[in-house]
Amino acid sequence: MDEAVKPKWYDNKPVIILFLIIFFPLGLYNLWKSTVFSVRGKTVLSMVIAVLIITFYHMESTNNNHSSTLNISAESQPHKSVIQASLDDFKSEIPLSGSL
């Protein structure tokens, strides 16, 4: 009676990919522990993930820098007088109700 050898949990491709997405450190460990991927595949996949992490981190830090810069520049400008002047110009262009 031959029993099929059940693969280890870390040799399951969907499990490895799921852990890479949900819980990165365990996914990375599973990736390198598994025998499903070749060394070249493991290296390429690890580098792709590293580039994605660096890109997302850079995008987040860039967004934080832009928002703080915008807040600083908005505070330094006399925005109320600009809005008031625009409203005054807009009101002067609207015809009065009886002049149609």
C-alpha positions as CSV (number, residue, x, y, z in Angstrom):
1,M,0.0,0.0,0.0
2,D,1.8,3.1,-1.3
3,E,0.8,6.3,0.3
4,A,1.4,9.4,-1.6
5,V,3.9,11.6,0.0
6,K,2.1,14.7,1.2
7,P,4.0,17.9,0.4
8,K,5.1,20.2,3.2
9,W,2.9,23.2,3.8
10,Y,5.8,25.5,2.7
11,D,6.0,23.7,-0.7
12,N,2.5,24.8,-1.7
13,K,2.7,27.7,-4.2
14,P,-0.6,29.4,-3.4
15,V,0.3,29.3,0.4
16,I,3.7,30.9,-0.3
17,I,2.1,33.7,-2.5
18,L,-0.6,34.3,0.1
19,F,2.0,34.6,2.9
20,L,4.1,36.9,0.7
21,I,1.1,39.2,0.4
22,I,-0.4,39.0,3.8
23,F,2.5,38.3,6.2
24,F,5.7,39.1,4.3
25,P,8.4,37.8,6.7
26,L,6.8,34.3,6.9
27,G,6.2,34.4,3.1
28,L,9.8,35.1,2.5
29,Y,10.9,32.3,4.8
30,N,8.4,29.9,3.0
31,L,9.7,31.0,-0.3
32,W,13.3,30.2,0.5
33,K,12.4,27.0,2.4
34,S,10.3,25.6,-0.4
35,T,11.6,23.3,-3.1
36,V,8.9,24.4,-5.5
37,F,10.8,27.4,-6.8
38,S,14.3,27.3,-8.3
39,V,17.0,29.4,-6.8
40,R,16.8,31.8,-9.8
41,G,13.0,32.0,-9.3
42,K,13.4,32.7,-5.6
43,T,16.0,35.4,-6.3
44,V,13.8,37.1,-9.0
45,L,10.7,37.0,-6.8
46,S,12.6,38.3,-3.8
47,M,14.0,41.2,-5.9
48,V,10.6,42.1,-7.3
49,I,9.1,42.2,-3.8
50,A,12.0,44.3,-2.6
51,V,11.5,46.8,-5.4
52,L,7.8,47.0,-4.7
53,I,8.4,47.6,-1.0
54,I,10.9,50.4,-1.8
55,T,8.6,51.9,-4.4
56,F,5.6,52.0,-2.0
57,Y,7.7,53.4,0.8
58,H,9.1,56.1,-1.5
59,M,5.6,56.9,-2.7
60,E,4.3,57.2,0.8
61,S,7.1,59.4,2.0
62,T,6.7,61.6,-1.1
63,N,3.0,62.0,-0.5
64,N,3.7,63.0,3.1
65,N,6.3,65.6,2.0
66,H,3.9,67.1,-0.6
67,S,1.0,67.4,1.8
68,S,3.2,69.2,4.4
69,T,4.6,71.5,1.7
70,L,1.1,72.4,0.5
71,N,0.0,73.1,4.0
72,I,2.9,75.4,4.6
73,S,2.5,77.3,1.4
74,A,-1.3,77.6,1.9
75,E,-0.8,79.1,5.3
76,S,1.7,81.7,3.9
77,Q,-0.6,83.0,1.3
78,P,-3.3,85.6,1.9
79,H,-6.0,83.2,0.6
80,K,-9.0,85.1,2.2
81,S,-8.4,88.3,0.2
82,V,-7.9,86.3,-3.0
83,I,-11.2,84.5,-2.5
84,Q,-13.0,87.7,-1.6
85,A,-11.7,89.5,-4.7
86,S,-12.8,86.6,-6.8
87,L,-16.3,86.7,-5.3
88,D,-16.5,90.5,-5.9
89,D,-15.6,90.0,-9.5
90,F,-18.1,87.2,-9.9
91,K,-20.9,89.3,-8.3
92,S,-20.2,92.2,-10.7
93,E,-20.6,89.8,-13.7
94,I,-24.0,88.5,-12.6
95,P,-26.9,90.4,-14.1
96,L,-29.5,91.7,-11.7
97,S,-32.8,89.8,-11.6
98,G,-34.8,92.5,-13.4
99,S,-32.4,93.2,-16.2
100,L,-33.1,90.2,-18.4
